[in-house]
Amino acid sequence: MRSRGHTRTLYVGGFGSAVDAPTLRAVFARFGEVLDLRLVERGEASFAYVTFAAEPNAAAARRQLDGTRLAGRLLRVELAQ
């Protein structure tokens, strides 16, 4: 079973090195308050963890952003493990 914190945290992958933390924060903040954003930069295989203040905001961001394009690349947005 997931803890409450994990259901508010999303894994975000698929974006390239052209996308920085402020850009990601702006994209996800449209869905609610972002408490934390951890960007892991590994060249073209960068990914991030985005934690929302509220579970419904994380769910809405996941539903609406998964499979969309950011800077020309497809985003993968999932619940963090």
C-alpha positions as a Markdown table, in Angstrom:
| # | Residue | x | y | z |
|---|---|---|---|---|
| 1 | Met | 0.0 | 0.0 | 0.0 |
| 2 | Arg | 1.3 | 3.5 | -0.8 |
| 3 | Ser | 1.8 | 6.1 | 1.9 |
| 4 | Arg | 0.1 | 9.4 | 1.6 |
| 5 | Gly | 3.3 | 11.2 | 0.6 |
| 6 | His | 3.9 | 8.8 | -2.3 |
| 7 | Thr | 0.5 | 9.4 | -3.8 |
| 8 | Arg | 1.3 | 13.2 | -3.9 |
| 9 | Thr | 4.7 | 12.6 | -5.6 |
| 10 | Leu | 5.1 | 12.1 | -9.3 |
| 11 | Tyr | 7.9 | 10.7 | -11.4 |
| 12 | Val | 8.4 | 12.7 | -14.5 |
| 13 | Gly | 10.6 | 11.5 | -17.3 |
| 14 | Gly | 11.1 | 11.8 | -21.0 |
| 15 | Phe | 12.2 | 15.4 | -21.1 |
| 16 | Gly | 15.6 | 16.5 | -22.4 |
| 17 | Ser | 18.4 | 18.6 | -21.0 |
| 18 | Ala | 16.8 | 21.8 | -22.3 |
| 19 | Val | 14.2 | 21.6 | -19.6 |
| 20 | Asp | 15.3 | 23.1 | -16.2 |
| 21 | Ala | 13.7 | 23.0 | -12.7 |
| 22 | Pro | 12.0 | 26.4 | -13.0 |
| 23 | Thr | 10.3 | 25.3 | -16.3 |
| 24 | Leu | 9.1 | 22.0 | -14.7 |
| 25 | Arg | 7.8 | 23.8 | -11.6 |
| 26 | Ala | 5.9 | 26.3 | -13.8 |
| 27 | Val | 4.3 | 23.4 | -15.8 |
| 28 | Phe | 3.2 | 21.5 | -12.7 |
| 29 | Ala | 2.2 | 24.5 | -10.6 |
| 30 | Arg | -0.8 | 25.0 | -12.9 |
| 31 | Phe | -2.3 | 22.0 | -11.1 |
| 32 | Gly | -1.7 | 23.2 | -7.5 |
| 33 | Glu | 1.0 | 23.9 | -4.9 |
| 34 | Val | 4.3 | 22.2 | -5.6 |
| 35 | Leu | 6.0 | 21.4 | -2.3 |
| 36 | Asp | 9.2 | 19.9 | -3.8 |
| 37 | Leu | 10.8 | 19.4 | -7.1 |
| 38 | Arg | 13.9 | 17.2 | -7.4 |
| 39 | Leu | 15.6 | 17.3 | -10.8 |
| 40 | Val | 18.1 | 14.5 | -11.6 |
| 41 | Glu | 20.2 | 15.5 | -14.6 |
| 42 | Arg | 21.7 | 12.7 | -16.6 |
| 43 | Gly | 22.2 | 14.2 | -20.0 |
| 44 | Glu | 19.3 | 13.4 | -22.2 |
| 45 | Ala | 17.9 | 10.9 | -19.7 |
| 46 | Ser | 17.0 | 13.5 | -17.1 |
| 47 | Phe | 14.0 | 12.9 | -14.8 |
| 48 | Ala | 12.3 | 14.6 | -11.8 |
| 49 | Tyr | 10.2 | 14.0 | -8.8 |
| 50 | Val | 7.4 | 16.5 | -8.2 |
| 51 | Thr | 5.6 | 16.5 | -4.8 |
| 52 | Phe | 2.3 | 18.3 | -4.5 |
| 53 | Ala | 0.6 | 19.6 | -1.3 |
| 54 | Ala | -2.6 | 17.7 | -2.2 |
| 55 | Glu | -3.2 | 14.3 | -3.7 |
| 56 | Pro | -6.0 | 15.5 | -6.1 |
| 57 | Asn | -3.6 | 18.0 | -7.6 |
| 58 | Ala | -1.0 | 15.2 | -8.3 |
| 59 | Ala | -3.7 | 13.0 | -9.8 |
| 60 | Ala | -4.9 | 15.8 | -12.1 |
| 61 | Ala | -1.3 | 16.6 | -13.2 |
| 62 | Arg | -0.6 | 13.0 | -14.0 |
| 63 | Arg | -3.9 | 12.6 | -16.0 |
| 64 | Gln | -3.4 | 15.7 | -18.0 |
| 65 | Leu | 0.4 | 15.8 | -18.6 |
| 66 | Asp | 1.3 | 12.1 | -19.2 |
| 67 | Gly | 2.0 | 11.7 | -22.9 |
| 68 | Thr | 2.0 | 15.5 | -23.7 |
| 69 | Arg | 5.0 | 17.3 | -25.2 |
| 70 | Leu | 7.4 | 19.6 | -23.4 |
| 71 | Ala | 10.3 | 21.1 | -25.4 |
| 72 | Gly | 9.5 | 18.7 | -28.3 |
| 73 | Arg | 9.7 | 15.5 | -26.2 |
| 74 | Leu | 6.9 | 13.3 | -24.8 |
| 75 | Leu | 6.5 | 13.4 | -21.0 |
| 76 | Arg | 6.1 | 10.3 | -18.9 |
| 77 | Val | 4.2 | 11.1 | -15.7 |
| 78 | Glu | 3.6 | 8.4 | -13.2 |
| 79 | Leu | 3.1 | 8.0 | -9.5 |
| 80 | Ala | 6.5 | 7.7 | -7.8 |
| 81 | Gln | 7.5 | 4.3 | -6.5 |
